[in-house]
Each structure stands twice: as structure tokens, then as C-alpha cells.
């Protein structure tokens, strides 16, 4: 009666023989057998099954005709009226369910294998159930499927909410909450991976450090909310200008970093200049004022791919400092071949 299930588990094999005088088989009231009214013991068993807050049903494993369904099942899915299990318990089915697990309930010799427990989302009522399935011998010797399905929708909803909360927490651990870019932790994790890959392939890797000019003045003049909006706008401006393989992050305050795999110094300088020009043209409307910002950028490149991320960042930071010293709103670069700086703070 299920959509594709998960968490299936086979329990030790158990036998359960059902005779006409102990098991309800009528799909009408559940209080009769195929041979007539139940005796006192059978009626008591039917009363127990009908009082359960769970679906209990029995279906022929060959024809799939429902032989018994308890009161809970009839209230949710209606009277069987001689129909097959997939016609009653599922929706949108034109034949036996593709996900039916009948084959798992018997061995190669056709003998019951035991209890199988799994969870599923029912296609008819859209609720989650934990199901205990097993094959048993019916009173006439044929194999039937016995299923007890308990509604676990509330538990499943809680599990899904907890999983969503965990995913959000994990994402926040790697994401700068204000800008939505990678944070410092993510940058160093991904950046070190990229540097190791660069060393193995002996390909160049570059880093750009970017710092917003006079950012403190924006905060002091217009307030920290204005400063936050500037940072968000900077992120929005930079994001479309980088490749999917690049790592763009806000690594602290008004400082951003961009790692460029397989990128030599000339190409990295060109990227940095595009970023600088894009930011120079940005206008942020803030409470009747038009805020503008520029940025200073430092570029470093390791030609042989054997410098560490820390070395690249140190060299890019030297170049950034030179850009600040030389008037801001400009790009300066350095190169780190074989792990050693060869030139620093050279003009573009």
C-alpha cells in the first residue's frame, strides 16, 4: 500500500497460521469468516483488530484481493467491495504497485521469510506510515500478505523539520549570513583544496583580495545598516562576474577574497580590474542619499601551483596594502612562483 519505501529491515522469521474459526476474512464487517459467523474467540479477535489505531489488512499474494481490512482501514480508504489492495489503498494505479514488496516476503521456495519493517508515504492520503509486512498461510493454505501500518506522519514531520534545521545550520556554518557568499571558513576549506589540486596538476592558481575603500566613513556617516546594505550590494555586484569554479567569499568586515583556479596573473589582473570597474559604477540609494563605493584590490598568482593558500593570501595582502597606499580604487599584483615572492606591488 505504499510509495517507494525506505528503512526496510527483515526481522526473524515467524509463522502464523490462521484458521477459519480464529481469523476474520470478510471484507464487509470483519466479524465473519469465509464459512460463516465467527465463534466467540474469532469475534473477540476481530473486535481487537477493529479497535487498533492502525491499519490491518490481509490480501491474497497472487490475486491481491483484499480478504480482510479492519475498521481503521475502512474509515480511511473505504469499503473494499471485492477490490484488490492496490485499487483500495493507493491512488492513480492502473495495476499492481511497482513498489510492492511481496517478493521480499517469501523465499525462493515460496515460504514466508519473516517480518519486514519499513516506512512509506501513502499515495492516497498523503500520510507517512510505518509498516510491518509478512507472508502467512491463510486458513485454506494459500499465502497471504498481512500488513499492520501505523500513522507516523507527526513523527516524520518532526524528523523533516529537524533535518531542515540541521541543513540550515550547516549552510550557515559555511555561508556569510549578511551577503550569502561563502564565509572565511568555507574560503579556506575550498581554497586549500584548490591549491592542492593546482599543485598536482602543476597549473597556476590566483587569489584576489578586495577591500572596500573608506568603509568606516560610510558606517560613521550613515550608520551600520547602510554599511550592511553596501556589503550586500558589493556581493550582488561581484557574484555574476565570477565563474562557478571560482571561490568568492567575504572573509571579514569589508574584506572579500576570490580564488581563481587555473588562472595565471594576466587573467587574474583582468578579472580584478573588471571587479573594480563594476564596483566603481555602483550607486546605493539610502534614505535619500546616493551612496557610492570603490575598492582596492591585490592580486597574487602561483605559476607552478606549489604555493600554499596562506602564502598566496599574504602576497595578495601585500599588493592590497600597496593599492591603498598608492591612492585606493586600483589593482596591484604580485606573483609567487615556486612558493617565493618574485615581485610585489607592481602596477597593472
N, C-alpha and C positions, 0 to 999 in steps of 0.2 A: 504493500500500500504506500510505497514511498518513492520519493525522488531519489536521485543518486545519494547513497548514504555514506557516512564516514564513521570512523571509530568502531569498525566491526571487530568482534572478538569471539572466538569459539570457546565455549565452556565445556566441561567434561560431559561426556555422553550420558544421557538419561533416557530411560524407557518410560513410556506412558501408554498403557493400553486402555482404550475407552470402550466400555460395553454398553449395550442398549439400555440397561437398567441403571446406569450411573451418569451418562453424559447427555446433555441436551443437544439435539441435532436440528430441531425445527427452526427455520428462519422466520417464523411468524412470532411466536411468543417466547421461545426459549424454554418453555415448560413442558415440551413434548419430545418424544423420541420418534425415530422413523417408524417404530412399531406401535405407537400409541402413547397414552399419558404416562408420565414419569411416575415411578414409585416415590415413596416418601424421601428416600435418600437422594434420588435424582432431582426431585423438586427442591430439596434443600440446597443441592449443589447449584442448580440454576439460579436460586434466589441469591446465593453468594456471588455468583458471576455477574448477575444483574445489578448488584449493589456496588460493584467496584467502580472507582473513579478513573477508569481506564478502558480502552477498547480491548475486547477479547473477541477473536473470531477464529473460525475454522473453515478452511477451504480445501476442496479436493485438489491434490497437487497435479493431477493430469488434466481435468476439465476446468479447474479453477472456480467451479461453482461454490458459492458460499453455503456451507452446511449449518453454520451457527454464527450468530453475531449477538452480542449482549445488548442490554438496554442502552448503555452509554453509546455504543456504535450506532444503534438505530436512531437515537436522538440527533446525532451529529450528521450522519450520512444517509439516513432514511431507511425504509424497509427494503430488504434485498429483493423480494418478489422473484426469486428464482434466478437472479442475475449472477454473473461471475464477479470475482473480487475486484478486478480492475474496472469493471463497469460501475461499481458502487463506491469504492473507496478512493478513486482517482478521477481527475477531470481531464478532458482532451485526449483520452486514449481511444484508439481505434482497434486495439488488440492488446494482448498481454504486455505488461510493462517490460521495457528493455532492461530495466534495472532490477527485475525480480531476482531474488536470491534463492529460489527454490533449489537450484542445482547445488548450492553450498550446504544444504541441509541434509543431503544424503551422500553416501559414498558410492564408489564405482559398482558395488554390488546391489545398490538400491536400499541400503539400510540407513536408518537415521544416524546422523553424526553427532547430535547433541544440540546445545542451545547456542544461538548466535545473537549477540547483543550489538546493536548499532543505533545511530541517531540519524534522523532524516527530516526533511521539510516536505510535508504533505502537499500535493499539488491541488487538492480540492479545497481544503480550508485554510491553507497557508500557514499552518502552525507546525512547530517542531515537536517531534515525538522521540522518545527512547523506546526501542522495540526489542522484544525478546522473541525470537523465532525458533521453532523447532519442528521437525517432522515427527509425527506419531502414527501409530496404527489405529485406524478407526474400528468401530465395532464389527464391520464386515471385512476387515483385513486390509483394506486399501490404505495407502499412505495419504495423510492429510497434513496441511500446514496449520499449526497452532501459533497464533501471534497474540502477544499482550503488548499494547502500545500505550505508554504514559505520556501525557502532555507535559513537555519541559520548556514551553515557549518562554516563560518568565525567566527561568534559569539561563536559557540561551541568550535572551536579550541582555541579561546582566553580563554574561561572558563576552558578548559582542561589544557592549559599552566599555568593559574593562580593556578589551583588545584595542578598541579605538583610542582610549585614553593612553594606553601604553605606546601606540604608534605615534600619537601626538607628542608625547613626552620624548620619545626617541628622536622625532623630527626636530623638536626644539633643541635637543642636545647638540644638533649639527647645524642648526639654522639660526641666523641672526633675526630675532623676533621683530625688530623695527623695520628692516629693509627686505626681509625674505631671502637675502643672499646666504651663501654658506658663511658660517662663523669662523673664528680663529681656529677652533679645534678641527673643524672639517677641512680647512685650508691646509693645515699641517699634515693631517692624515692623508688627504688626497695628493698633496704636493710631494710628500715623501715617496708615495707610490709612483708618481710620475717621474721623479728623479731616478728611482731605481730602474724603471723601465728604460729611461733615457740612457743610463749607464750600460745596460745590457745591449741596447741597440746601437750604441755609440752615435746617437743623434743629439742635436742641440736642444737645449731647453732654456726658456727665458722667463724672467719674472719682472713684473711692473709693480712698483709701489706708487700709490696715488694718495696725496694729502690735499684736502680742501683748504684753499688759501683764506686766511683771516676768519676762520670759522668761529673763533671765540668772540669776535666782534658781532657776528650775527646773533649768537646767544645773548650777549650782553645788551644788544640794542633792541632786539625783537622778542627775546625770551626763548626758553628751551623748546617750546612747542614749535616755534618757527625753525629752530635748528633741526629738530626731528624731521620736519617736512622737507628741509633741504637735503638731508641724508636720504630720505626716501626717493626724492626726485633724482638725486645722483644715481642711485641704484637703478631706477627706472630708465635712466638715460644710458647707462653703461650696458645693461643686460642684453639689449638687441645687437650690440656691437661686438660680441664675443662669440666664439664657436662653442658647440656643445662639448667638445673635448677640453676646452679651457676651464680653469677653476677660478671663479670670481668670488671674492669674499670681502666682507667688512671685518677687519681684524682688530679694530679698536677705535673708539672715538670717531674722528673724522678721517680715519685712515683705511684705505682699501688696498687689496692686493689682487693681482691677476697672474696666474701661472699659465704659460703657453707652451705645451709640449711640441716637440719637433719644430721649433721656431728659432731661426738664427737672429742675430742682432738687428740687421736691417729691417726685417719684417716686424720684429718686436717694436722697434722705434716707430715704424709706420702706424702700428696699432696704437701706441701711446699717443702719437700726435692726433689720430682720429678721436681718441677719447678726450683729449684736451680741448680740441675744437668743439666737440659736441657739448661739453660742459660749459664752455665759454658762451655758448648761444642760449643757454637755459635761462628762462625767466620764471620765477615762482611768485604767484600772486598771494600776498599775505596781508590780510586786514587793511586793504587799501594801498599797500606798498608793493612795489615790484622788486623782488629780491633776485640778485644775480650772484653767481659764484664762479670762481675759476679754480684750477687745481695745478699743483706742481707734481711732476712725475719723474721717477727714477727707474731706469731700465738696467737689468743685468742679464747676461747670457753666458751659459757654459757651452762652449763649442763641442767639446768631446763628450759631454754628458757624464763626467765623473766628479762633479762638484756636488756637495750636499745642499739641501734646501736652505739650511742655515747660512751657508756661505753665499748663496745667491741672494738671499734677503739682506744680508749685511752689505753686500756690494750695491744692491738696488737702493738701500737706505742711504749709503754714502752719496749716490747720484741724486737722490731726492733732496738731501741736505744742500747739495751744490745748487740745485734748481731754486731752492728757497733763497739761498744766499745771493744768487745772481738776478733776483727780481721777481721770482714766482711766475706762475702761469707759463711754464715752459717745461721741456723734456730734457733730461740729461741721462747719460748712459755710462755703463762700464761693462767689461767683458771678463769672464772668468774661465779661460782655457786651462785645462789640466788642473783645475782646482785652485789656481793662483790668480789674483787680480793682475791684469795686464795694463789696463788703462782706466782711469776714474774721471768722472765728472766731465766727460768730453761733450762739447756742444753737438746738437743734432746736425 
